[in-house]
C-alpha cells in the first residue's frame, strides 16, 4: 500500500507550522520547497518512512502538508537528487535502500543528526573519518604551507576562545579539520571537505546537545597541529586517529545517554 505523509511528519506546534505554510503566506517558494524537503528527508532518514515504502500521490501529500503541488514536487526532486527517492511512471515514488543514499551530503547529515541518529550510521561515518583524516594529517605534515598552518592555528585559537558549546566554537572546529584537508594539496581529498566538515559539525553539536562533553577535545587537536607543524607525518596520523576514536566514543556515550533519558 502506498505510504502517505504520516501525521508524525507534520508540524507539531504553532512554531513548527511557520516552517510549512501555504505558499501565499510565504514570500519564497525556494524556502517552502526546502521546508518540505526537510520534513520528508528527516522522516526517511529517521526510519519513520522506511526504505521500500511507496509514497501516495503528490495531490494527497501536498494537501497534508498545506503546500502547493509544485512545491511538493520540487521537494521530491531534491530528495531524488540525494538518492532518497525514486519516481517512476505508474509505479509511484518509493524510498530507496540506504545503500543508494548520498550519506555524505551535508544536508542529509544534518537531517540524520536532527533527532537520534542510528548508531550504525554513526559508526559508518566515524570509520570513514578514521580512514580519511589520519591519512590527510599525514599528507598535511609533508605538504603544509605557512598559510595552512596559520589557518589551523587560527581555528585552534577560536576553539579555545569560544569552546565547542557555542556555534562559533563548532565552526572553528570544522575549520580546523577543513584546513588539514586543504593542506594535503590533494584535489580528491579536498573534494571531501564539505562532507567531513559537516560530519565534524553535526557529531559535535549532537554530543553537546545531550550534555557536557565528557572530555576536552582541544588538547587532542593541539597534538595534531603540533605534529603537522613539526612535519612529523607518523605523529600527525597517530594523533588524528586518536582524536577520531575519542570522538566516536563520546558520540556513542551521548546516544546511550539519550536512550537512557527516554526510558
C-alpha positions in Angstrom: 0.0 0.0 0.0 1.3 3.5 -0.8 2.5 5.4 2.3 1.0 8.8 2.9 2.8 11.6 4.7 2.3 10.5 8.3 0.9 12.7 11.0 4.2 12.4 12.8 5.8 14.1 9.9 3.6 17.2 10.1 4.3 20.3 12.3 3.5 19.6 15.9 3.1 23.2 17.2 2.3 26.7 16.0 6.0 27.4 15.9 6.6 24.4 13.7 3.8 25.5 11.4 5.9 28.5 10.4 8.2 26.1 8.6 5.5 24.8 6.4 2.6 27.1 5.5 0.5 27.8 2.4 2.6 29.4 -0.3 0.5 32.5 -0.3 1.7 33.3 3.3 5.4 32.9 2.4 7.5 35.0 0.1 9.9 32.4 -1.1 8.9 29.2 -3.0 12.5 28.1 -2.6 12.3 28.3 1.2 9.0 26.4 1.1 10.5 23.7 -1.0 13.4 23.4 1.4 11.0 23.1 4.4 9.0 20.3 2.7 12.3 18.5 1.8 13.4 18.8 5.4 10.3 17.3 6.8 10.2 14.4 4.3 14.0 13.9 4.5 14.1 13.7 8.3 11.2 11.3 8.2 13.0 9.0 5.7 16.5 9.2 7.4 15.0 8.6 10.8 13.1 5.5 9.5 9.6 6.8 10.1 9.2 6.3 6.3 11.2 3.1 5.6 13.2 2.1 2.6 11.0 0.3 0.1 7.8 2.1 1.0 5.9 3.9 -1.7 4.5 7.4 -1.1 1.0 8.3 -2.0 0.5 10.8 -4.8 1.6 14.4 -4.8 -2.0 15.7 -4.5 -2.7 13.9 -1.2 0.7 14.7 0.3 0.7 18.3 -0.8 -2.7 18.7 0.8 -1.4 17.1 4.0 1.5 19.5 4.2 -0.6 22.5 3.2 1.7 23.3 0.2 1.2 23.6 -3.5 1.7 20.6 -5.7 4.7 22.3 -7.4 6.4 22.9 -4.0 5.9 19.3 -3.1 7.1 18.1 -6.5 10.2 20.2 -6.2 10.9 18.8 -2.7 10.7 15.3 -4.1 13.2 16.2 -6.8 15.6 17.4 -4.1 15.3 14.1 -2.3 15.7 12.2 -5.5 18.9 14.0 -6.2 20.2 12.9 -2.8 19.4 9.3 -3.5 16.5 9.0 -1.0 13.6 8.7 -3.5 12.9 7.3 -6.9 9.9 8.1 -9.1 8.7 6.0 -12.0 5.6 6.3 -14.2 2.7 4.2 -12.8 5.0 2.8 -10.1 4.9 6.0 -8.0 7.6 7.4 -5.7 9.4 5.0 -3.4 12.1 5.3 -0.7 15.3 3.8 -1.9 17.6 1.5 0.1 20.1 3.1 2.4 22.9 1.9 0.1 21.6 4.3 -2.5 21.6 7.4 -0.3 24.2 10.0 -0.7 25.1 9.8 3.0 27.9 12.3 2.7 25.6 15.1 1.5 25.9 17.8 4.2 22.1 18.4 4.2 21.4 14.7 4.7 23.9 14.6 7.6 22.0 17.5 9.2 18.8 15.5 8.9 20.4 12.4 10.4 21.5 14.3 13.5 18.4 16.4 13.9 17.0 13.6 16.1 18.5 10.4 17.5 21.0 9.2 14.8 21.2 5.5 14.1 24.2 4.0 15.9 25.3 2.0 12.8 25.2 5.2 10.7 27.3 6.9 13.3 29.8 4.0 13.3 30.0 4.1 9.5 30.6 7.8 9.5 33.4 7.6 12.0 35.0 4.6 10.2 35.2 6.8 7.1 36.7 9.6 9.2 39.2 7.1 10.7 40.3 6.2 7.2 40.4 9.6 5.6 41.5 12.0 8.3 44.7 10.3 9.6 45.9 9.9 6.0 45.1 13.6 5.4 47.0 14.6 8.5 50.0 12.6 7.3 50.0 14.3 3.9 49.4 17.7 5.5 52.5 17.2 7.7 54.5 16.7 4.5 52.9 19.4 2.3 51.5 22.2 4.5 52.4 25.8 3.8 52.7 28.7 6.2 49.2 29.8 5.2 47.9 26.3 6.1 49.5 26.3 9.5 48.1 29.8 10.1 44.6 28.6 9.2 44.9 25.7 11.6 46.3 27.9 14.4 43.6 30.5 14.0 41.0 27.8 14.2 42.5 26.4 17.4 42.5 29.9 18.9 38.9 30.3 18.1 38.1 26.9 19.6 39.9 27.9 22.8 38.1 31.3 23.0 34.6 30.1 22.2 34.6 26.4 23.3 32.6 23.7 21.5 29.5 24.6 23.5 28.9 27.5 21.1 28.2 27.7 17.4 31.3 29.8 16.9 33.5 27.1 18.5 32.0 24.4 16.4 32.6 26.4 13.3 36.2 26.8 14.3 36.4 23.0 14.9 35.1 22.4 11.4 37.6 25.0 10.0 40.5 23.2 11.7 39.6 19.9 10.0 39.0 21.6 6.7 42.3 23.3 6.9 44.0 20.0 7.2 42.3 18.6 4.1 43.3 21.8 2.2 46.9 21.3 3.4 47.1 17.9 1.7 47.1 19.7 -1.7 45.2 16.6 -3.0 42.1 17.6 -5.1 40.4 14.2 -4.4 40.7 14.7 -0.6 39.7 18.3 -0.7 36.5 17.3 -2.5 35.5 15.7 0.8 35.9 18.9 2.7 32.2 19.8 2.9 31.2 16.3 3.9 33.9 15.8 6.5 33.3 19.3 7.8 29.6 18.6 8.1 30.3 15.3 9.9 32.5 17.0 12.4 30.0 19.8 13.0 26.9 17.7 13.5 28.5 15.0 15.6 29.9 17.7 17.9 26.6 19.5 18.1 24.8 16.3 18.9 27.2 15.4 21.7 26.9 18.9 23.1 23.1 18.9 22.9 22.9 15.8 25.0 25.0 17.1 27.9 28.5 18.5 28.5 31.3 16.8 26.6 32.9 14.0 28.7 36.4 15.3 27.8 38.0 18.4 26.5 38.9 17.7 22.8 41.1 20.8 22.4 44.4 19.1 23.6 43.9 16.4 21.0 43.5 19.0 18.3 46.7 20.8 19.5 48.6 17.5 19.3 47.5 17.1 15.7 48.6 20.6 14.9 51.9 20.3 16.7 52.8 17.2 14.7 51.8 18.8 11.4 53.8 21.9 12.2 56.8 19.7 13.1 56.4 17.9 9.7 56.1 14.6 11.7 53.8 12.6 9.4 53.6 9.5 11.6 52.8 11.5 14.8 50.2 13.6 12.9 48.4 10.4 11.6 48.5 8.8 15.1 47.3 12.0 16.8 44.4 12.3 14.3 43.5 8.6 14.7 43.3 9.1 18.5 41.2 12.2 18.1 38.6 10.5 15.8 38.5 7.4 18.0 37.8 9.6 21.1 35.1 11.5 19.2 33.4 8.2 18.3 33.5 7.1 22.0 31.9 10.3 23.1 29.2 10.2 20.4 28.3 6.6 21.4 28.1 7.7 25.0 25.8 10.6 24.0 23.5 8.2 22.2 23.4 5.8 25.2 22.6 8.7 27.5 19.8 9.8 25.2 18.3 6.3 25.2 18.5 6.1 29.0 16.9 9.5 29.4 13.9 8.3 27.3 13.3 5.2 29.3 
